[in-house]
Amino acid sequence: MADTSAANRPAPTGGHGTAPIEDLTAGHLAPSGPLLAYSADVRRHVVLIRGGDSRFDNVTDARLRVTRPR
């Protein structure tokens, strides 16, 4: 029987499971720190459509532009 002990343990508390999560402070942000703050302006919304069944010749891999609900 397979060893499932690792799968049953709680999730790690840090990035990539190696270190505890620390609070983000001003010291982490530029100019003194390595991170940059930015604001995203979303102008398009798309849905990725993948699937189908090759037995029925309806395989698709497409993007469909959608309007954001208000």
N, C-alpha and C positions, 0 to 999 in steps of 0.2 A: 504494500500500500504506500502511496506517495506521502511525503512529509508535508503537511499543510500548516505547520506551526507558524511559518512566516506570514502566510496569508491571513491568519487569524489574529495577528498582532495589531495594535492600534497604528494608524498612519503616522509617519514621522512628522515632527513639528517644525522642520526647517526646509530651506530650499534644497532640492535634490536629496533630501533625507540625510543630510550630513551635519547640519548645524541648527541650533535653535533659531526661531524667527525673532528678529530684532525690530524694534519700532523704527520707522523711517523718520529721520530728523533733518533739519536744515543743513547739517554737516554732510549729508549724503548728496546734496544737490550742488550743481555748479554755481558759482565758480570754485568753491573749496572742495567739493566732492565729485565723484565720477559720474553721477546721474544728471540727466537734463530733464527739466519739466517741459511739457508741451501740451497743447490743446489740439484735439482732432476736430476737423470740420467735415462731417459726413455729408457727402453730396449725392451719393448713389447707394441704393440698396439692391443687392442681387441675391437670388437663391440658387444654390448649386444643385442641379438635378443629375443624379447618376442612378443607373439601374436598368431594369428591363430584363428580358430573357432572350438569349441568343437563339433559342429554339423557335421563337416566334418572330425573330428579326425586328425586335423593338428595343434594342440596346440604345441608351442615350447617355451623353455626357455633355451637358449644356448649362449655361447660366441664363437665368431669366430675370430681367430687371423688374423690380416691384416698387410700388409706392408705399411709403411708410404710413401706417394707419395713424390717424390723429385722434 
